[in-house]
Amino acid sequence: MSFFQSFSYGQNLSAAALLLLFIFIELVLRHVKRQKVKEFKLKKESIESIEQIEDLSVEHNKQIQHIDIIRFVIIFIGIIAVLGAYNVQAFSILAVATGALIIILKEPLASLVSFFYILSNYKSGDNIQIDNFLGEILRVKPLYTDLIGKDENGEYNGRLHHIPNFMFLGQIVNQQQLKSGDYNKISLSIYYNNENFPDNFDAWMKKIEDYLEELLPKRSILKVGHFKGYAGKKYKIDFDYNEKGEVSIKISFIAKSHKSAKIKETIIRFVESLK
């Protein structure tokens, strides 16, 4: 066997060994990921508190995300190492192919680059608004980010958004404060007609406004969360008509999430007492 044949044979062995090593690491990481998912499901079944489930979900998805990042890095290094075990020409071919891919796969490649930017600036559990999407980051993947949809009060709306990562560089991203325990915006609609209430509208409205002035506190800029328009205000009222021709009054105010249900109940009881 000549020197060049021996060298070529050694290259093939090195490439094969590297390939087997990376396949083994990939299989181990897949196994670890499956185990983490099983553990998460078992823990989730034994928890009753929504807050604890939310914290557990955030921690679980952080672990899964870390595993996915390691897998991505291992695969990338593996490709480069196997190509390097052959010859320089392979890198020239790779460069030409990369140029073609940049043109053809512009958005996916932009998302891949944005992946590392997102990892350095955001984490699982962050509440953000990007474009028209509002929600909590579940997991950051190489090409897109999973966002659990929420409304402006911090309640889950049952939607799961897959946001392409390149949008994080091309759109304005606002970080929101929607966690349990933060100040939330509460909205309540009530309706007026002459048949249900003995008072005329002006008198009826005066009683409600006086009650709200007594019930609700005036809030500083530090106690309205990200609803800055409510700073210095106790509440806001908007008027409209519904399909029955009744006057529709929408009352909105800021409150801690654990107090919102009680405050809404108190207001409704007062309105009912005016009938």
Buried (B, 14 or more C-beta within 10 A) or exposed (E): EEEEEEEBEEBEEBBEEBBEEBEEBBEEBEEBBEEBEEEBEEBEEEEEEEEEEBBBBBBBBBBBBEBBBBBBEBEEEBEEBBBBBBEEEBEEEEEEEEEEEEEEEEEBBBBBEBBEEBBEEBBBBBBBBBEEBBBBBBBBBBBBBBBBBBBBBBEBEEEEBEBBBBBBEEBEBEEBBBBEEBBBBBBBEBBBEEEEBEBEEEEBBEBBBEBBEEBBEEBEEEBBBBBEEBBEBBBBEEEEEEEEEBBBBEBBBBBBBEEBEEBBEEBEEBBEEBE
